[in-house]
Amino acid sequence: MNIEILEMEETRAKLLIYNAEPQTVNALRRTLIADIPKMAIEYVDFHLGPIGSGEGGRVADGASPLFDEIIAHRLGLIPIPTDLDVFRFRNECEHGPEESCELCTITYTLHKVGPCTVYSGDLEPVNGERYRPKDPLIPIVKLDEGQAIYITAYAILGTAKEHAKWQVTSGVGYQYYPIVSLDSSKCRNCDRCLEVCPKKVFEKVDGQLVVKNPENCNLCGACVKECEGVSVEGDPTKFILQYETDGSLSARETLEKALEILAQRFEDFRESISEMK
């Protein structure tokens, strides 16, 4: 399997995969979806009772319009910056899964007094500024006068097999690489295929219709229905794969980790087969 990068942005990637089979590309797709580890908030301690704001001596009640469970759920879905070279799973730490340390846990504090809207950017990382949420404008809860929130939250490493909050990627999909052919002798210059194509695959150059952007084709077949001179088929050994990340990991880091996991899985399978022999 060979991979060529067509687009690589911070949170989005488009890849050309060739010399591969559908089952191999699908294995990569499933790994990107379910097996990439990332940090996400798992435990939240809510401090109840009177809470001072520190501004003007105001004191508010440690309660909000939402149930604690809903706030904890919202916190869990906030993308947390993840360094896979630093963090490990809690059950792999020397102290065991019941305790925490800086190698397996990121600790956050949140202290706000209403009236205000509490955002993800209000989470204060105890482990250092590098772990502040990438998107500071994710709303958590809106506090009214006399309401406050004071919590301590703990993010740990996990995968999407356990819960969706640990899913790094979204919109992961692939298709056969399109082969778009245009036989001008059968084309009646109606330009209908140019009009119906949703992906702007065709273009007029010096009055002639040409295949300009074949990689944009999504194999919908709309052009084939309109023009006898157009044929579209997929190459079964060549694929276009796309995905996005939530910002906890970059698109490149996610791809590298997925390939590492997949290679190890194939190696483990090979060894298992060898032992059976």
C-alpha positions in Angstrom: 0.0 0.0 0.0 1.4 3.4 -1.0 0.0 6.7 0.3 0.3 10.1 -1.4 -0.8 13.2 0.4 -3.2 15.3 -1.8 -4.1 17.8 1.0 -2.8 18.1 4.5 -4.1 20.9 6.7 -4.0 21.1 10.5 -7.3 19.3 11.0 -8.1 17.9 7.6 -6.5 15.5 5.2 -7.1 14.1 1.7 -5.0 11.1 0.7 -4.4 9.1 -2.5 -3.9 5.4 -1.7 -2.7 3.1 -4.5 -1.5 -0.5 -4.9 -4.1 -1.4 -2.3 -7.2 -3.5 -1.9 -10.6 -2.3 -0.5 -10.3 -4.3 2.7 -6.9 -2.7 3.5 -8.2 0.8 3.0 -11.2 0.0 5.1 -9.0 -1.3 7.9 -7.3 2.1 7.8 -10.6 3.8 7.9 -11.8 1.8 10.9 -8.5 2.5 12.7 -8.9 6.2 12.1 -12.4 6.1 13.6 -12.1 3.8 16.6 -8.4 3.2 17.6 -6.6 6.5 17.8 -6.1 7.4 21.5 -6.8 10.9 22.8 -7.3 12.8 26.0 -10.9 13.6 27.1 -12.4 14.7 30.4 -13.7 11.6 32.3 -14.0 12.6 35.9 -15.6 15.8 37.3 -15.7 17.0 40.9 -18.5 19.5 41.6 -17.9 21.8 44.6 -21.3 22.7 46.1 -22.4 25.4 48.6 -21.6 29.1 48.7 -18.9 30.2 46.3 -17.2 33.6 46.3 -16.5 35.4 43.0 -13.4 37.3 44.2 -14.9 40.4 42.6 -16.8 42.8 44.9 -17.3 40.2 47.5 -20.2 38.6 45.7 -21.2 35.1 47.0 -23.2 32.8 44.8 -24.7 29.3 45.2 -22.7 26.5 43.6 -25.5 25.5 41.3 -26.3 26.0 37.6 -29.5 25.6 35.4 -28.2 22.3 34.1 -27.8 18.9 35.9 -24.3 18.1 36.9 -24.4 15.0 34.6 -25.2 17.2 31.6 -22.3 19.6 32.3 -20.0 16.6 32.8 -21.1 15.2 29.4 -20.5 18.6 27.7 -17.0 18.8 29.3 -16.2 15.3 28.0 -16.9 16.3 24.4 -14.5 19.3 24.5 -11.4 18.5 22.4 -8.4 18.4 24.6 -4.8 18.8 23.2 -3.1 15.4 23.3 0.6 14.6 23.3 0.9 10.8 22.6 4.6 10.9 23.3 3.9 12.0 26.9 0.6 10.4 28.0 -0.2 6.8 28.6 -3.3 4.9 29.5 -4.1 4.9 33.2 -3.9 1.1 33.5 -0.4 1.2 32.1 0.8 3.6 34.8 2.8 2.2 37.7 0.3 3.5 40.3 -2.6 1.6 38.6 -5.9 2.8 37.2 -7.4 4.2 40.5 -4.8 6.9 40.9 -3.4 9.6 38.6 -0.2 11.4 37.8 1.0 13.9 35.1 1.8 11.0 32.8 -1.8 9.8 32.5 -4.0 12.7 33.6 -4.6 16.4 32.8 -6.3 18.3 35.6 -8.5 21.4 34.9 -10.2 23.8 37.2 -13.2 26.0 36.4 -14.5 28.8 38.6 -17.1 31.2 37.3 -19.9 33.3 38.9 -22.9 34.5 37.0 -24.4 36.2 35.2 -22.2 34.9 32.4 -21.8 32.2 29.8 -19.1 29.6 30.7 -17.0 28.6 27.7 -14.3 25.9 27.1 -11.7 28.6 27.3 -12.5 29.1 31.0 -11.0 25.7 31.8 -7.7 26.3 33.5 -5.1 23.5 32.9 -3.1 22.7 36.0 -0.5 20.8 33.9 0.4 23.9 31.8 -0.9 26.3 29.2 -0.1 23.9 26.3 -3.2 21.8 27.4 -5.7 24.6 27.2 -8.6 23.6 24.9 -7.9 24.6 21.2 -11.3 26.0 20.7 -12.0 28.5 23.5 -15.6 29.3 22.4 -17.5 26.0 23.0 -20.4 27.0 25.4 -20.8 24.8 28.5 -23.5 26.5 30.5 -25.1 29.9 31.0 -25.2 31.2 34.6 -27.8 33.6 36.0 -27.4 36.1 38.8 -26.6 34.2 42.1 -25.4 31.1 40.3 -21.9 29.7 40.1 -19.9 26.8 39.0 -16.7 25.5 40.6 -15.3 22.2 39.4 -12.2 20.2 39.1 -12.0 18.0 35.9 -9.7 15.2 35.0 -8.9 14.2 31.4 -7.5 10.7 30.6 -6.4 8.8 27.6 -9.0 6.6 25.8 -10.2 5.4 22.4 -13.6 5.7 20.6 -14.2 2.0 21.2 -15.0 3.0 24.8 -16.9 6.3 24.2 -17.5 8.8 21.4 -15.8 11.5 23.4 -12.5 9.8 22.6 -13.1 9.8 18.9 -10.4 12.0 17.2 -11.8 11.9 13.6 -15.0 12.6 11.8 -16.2 12.4 8.2 -13.8 9.5 7.5 -14.6 8.0 4.1 -13.0 6.7 0.9 -14.0 6.0 -2.6 -12.4 4.3 -5.7 -10.2 6.7 -7.7 -12.3 7.9 -10.5 -11.4 7.3 -14.1 -13.3 9.8 -16.3 -13.0 9.5 -20.1 -14.5 11.8 -22.7 -15.0 10.7 -26.3 -15.5 13.9 -28.2 -16.7 12.0 -31.3 -19.8 10.9 -29.4 -20.3 14.3 -27.7 -22.9 16.6 -29.4 -21.5 19.7 -27.7 -24.6 20.0 -25.6 -22.5 20.8 -22.6 -25.1 19.1 -20.4 -22.4 17.1 -18.5 -20.7 20.4 -17.6 -23.9 21.7 -16.2 -25.0 18.6 -14.2 -21.7 17.7 -12.7 -21.8 18.8 -9.0 -18.0 18.6 -8.5 -16.8 20.7 -11.5 -14.9 17.8 -13.1 -15.3 19.2 -16.6 -14.3 22.6 -18.1 -14.4 24.4 -21.4 -10.9 25.1 -22.8 -10.7 26.9 -26.2 -14.3 25.9 -26.9 -13.6 22.2 -26.2 -14.9 20.3 -23.3 -12.1 18.6 -21.3 -11.8 16.6 -18.1 -10.1 19.2 -15.8 -10.5 17.8 -12.3 -10.9 14.0 -12.3 -10.0 13.6 -8.6 -13.1 15.7 -7.7 -15.4 13.1 -9.2 -17.6 11.3 -6.6 -18.8 8.7 -9.1 -22.4 9.9 -9.0 -22.9 9.1 -12.7 -24.9 12.2 -13.5 -22.7 13.1 -16.5 -23.0 9.6 -17.9 -26.8 9.9 -18.0 -26.6 13.1 -19.9 -23.9 12.4 -22.5 -23.0 9.2 -24.4 -19.4 10.4 -24.8 -18.6 10.3 -21.1 -17.7 7.2 -19.2 -16.9 7.0 -15.5 -15.5 4.0 -13.5 -13.5 3.4 -10.4 -10.0 2.0 -10.1 -10.2 -1.0 -7.7 -6.6 -0.6 -6.7 -6.6 3.1 -6.2 -8.5 5.1 -3.6 -9.2 8.7 -2.3 -9.6 8.8 1.5 -10.6 11.9 3.5 -11.0 12.7 7.2 -11.1 15.6 9.7 -10.0 15.7 13.3 -11.5 17.6 16.3 -8.2 19.4 17.0 -7.0 17.2 19.8 -4.5 15.8 17.3 -3.4 17.2 14.0 -4.4 15.4 10.8 -0.8 14.3 10.2 -0.3 13.0 13.8 -3.6 11.1 13.5 -2.5 9.4 10.2 0.9 8.5 11.6 -0.6 6.9 14.7 -3.2 5.0 12.6 -0.5 3.5 10.4 1.6 2.6 13.4 -1.4 0.8 15.0 -2.4 -0.9 11.8 1.2 -2.1 11.1 1.4 -3.6 14.7 -2.0 -5.3 14.2 -0.9 -6.9 11.0 2.4 -8.0 12.6 0.5 -9.5 15.6 -1.8 -11.4 13.2 1.2 -12.7 11.2 2.8 -14.0 14.4 -0.4 -15.7 15.4 -0.6 -17.5 12.1 3.0 -18.5 12.4 2.4 -20.0 15.8 -0.5 -22.0 14.5 1.7 -23.6 11.8 
